[in-house]
């Protein structure tokens, strides 16, 4: 059955309450994924929706669920279950549900690790309509008997590829087997590899396929550049880049937790000595931080009080901060899809953005892979050939503050030996450290 793609939210024929909530959020028209998923979801079809993060996927399933919930006074047990890969995404999706439900009493519960189990158990004693959680914590509540699945009529698998990538398939299947068979299932994913397709074939009934991935992979509003640097100049060029760009808000991606912590420490020493950057607040986030610390960092990032964030790929997916203007890939990611998700942190919902990727000589194959994936060429930035501010600043540092990774300290021969290690071994060890 064909449906005409709606051009406005009025075309979706949503309730007056939902329309008011949408206008309150400033949404002017549906994004492509919203325009295509919402009509099918409202008709009860199972849906496979493919689009990168930052394109409005959360609203594409939250709006149909909110439109069809039984009133709070009549609902004793949860009616919809949303599974997400990370705690941060659980908090984000929960927040989006709350905002879209504005004006109508609605109980949405977030259940994820790192949060107080006692509070979650107490919440389940009342009326809960929508549960948003990570598979592991959802399983915990099912086993405790606190989460009843009898009345679930909709299950959402958000960022399905990411959940499978980090090993949640057994938990997802256990949960889906416990849910009513006549439910509606919505699967949202940035990529549809064979594992995602097998999951969909097994648990979705004649799903409608919605593909917005092609127009989303190469976003016109995101300018993408690369800089060819040598190991002994990498940090210096980064500082010079930040000085030139003066980014309103940027995320600098590193490959490992250790590398993230080291780069954060380096920038803490140098940035206060540069007039153009000294007022910028710096923070970091990686897998070794506890949930309270991570929540605090994300809150500061969303409020705009943090301008520079040094991070691992823990924020590469599912973190919706619309004010990110710049992305810096200080380290190349492990695979091309990770590059796409990193860059997707900027240019959110059609805004302008720019991404810079640092590369060493000999990594041309990686550049080619990226360009083939996004179907466009990255532009070479000339900055790496002409820099001076960072070098001057570092030269004036006290002896005890010499920055690791600067011109004065890194041995290019040692770095070359490190890069010559078995690539597969480095890739595996990198994933374990993240």
C-alpha positions, 0 to 999 in steps of 0.5 A: 500500500502506497502512502503520500509522503506528508510535507507538514505535521498537519498532514500527519493528522495528529492529535491537537495535544501532540501538535501543540507539543511539536510546535512548542519544540519548534519543529517546523516540518517532519524530517524524511525519516519522520515523514516516512515512518510515522504514517506506517507506524500509526497504521500498525505496520512493523517498520524497518527504518534506516537513517543515521542519528541526528535525523529525528529517528526518536520522534519517528517512533515516539509520536506514533506510540504517544498517539495510541497510548491508553490513558494513564488512569486505565493503564496498569502495566507498560504498553510500549518498550523501547530498547537502546544500546547505551545509558546516554541514549536511554536518557535522551530518548526518555527526555524526547518522550517527555517533551513530546508528551507535554500537555498530556499526563504520561508516565515514561520510565527510564531503566538503565545501568548506572541508575538506582535500581530501588527508584526504578522498582518503586516506579514500577509499582505505579502506572507506567505506560512506556519503558525506555531501557538498555537490554541488560537492565530490562532483563533484570526487571523481567527476572525480578518480576517488576516489568510485566510484558503482558500489555506490550503492544509496541516494541522499538529496537533503536540503534539496532546495529549498535546493540548487536555490535556490542553483543546484546543479541541474546538479551534482545531475543530473550525480551522479544520472545517474552513479549506478546506475539501480536505486537507491533515492532519498529526497528531503527538502524543506521546500517542494515548488515546481515545480522540486523536483517536476520533479526528483522526476518525472525521477529518482524512481520511483513515489515515496511522498509523505509530507507533514508540512509543515502541522503543522510550519509553525505549531508550537504550541510557538513563540510568534511576535510582532512589534514595530513600530519606527522606524529611529531606535529599532530598535537601542535596542528590540533591546537593551531586548528582550534585557534583558527576555527574558534569553534562554538562547540566541538567534539574531538574524537580519540580511539582509546580511553587512555588516549582520550585522557592524555589528550585532555590533560595536554589541552588543559596545559596549553589552552589557558595560554592561548588568548583565543581559546583561554575562555573555552571550558574543556571536558572529557568523557570515556568508558572509565567514567561512572554514570554520574560523571558522564551525565554531568558532562552531557548536561554541561555539553547540552547547556553549552557550558562546555565548548570542547569535549575530548571523547571516545566513540562512547558519544559517537552514536545516539547523543543528540546535541544540536549545537555541535559546530565542529568535529575533529577526528584526532584518531581515525576510527576503527571502521568507516561506519564509526566515521559516519557516526562521529561526523553525524554529531554535527550538522544535526537536523539540517544545521551547518557543521564541519568535520576535520580528520587527521591522517598520517602518510600511508593512510590513503586507503583509509581516506579512500574507504571513507570517500567511497562510503559517503560518496564524496571527496574530503577536501585537503586542509592546508593548515598542516603545512603552515602552523606556528601558534601552538609551537610558540606556546609550547616552547614557552611552557615550563620544563615540567609542563612539556606536552606529550605529543608535541614537537619537542617530545615525540620520536617519529621512529618509535611512532612508526614502529607502533603503527607497524604492529599487526593491524588486526591485533591493534584493532582488537585491542582498541575495541577492548580498551574503548 
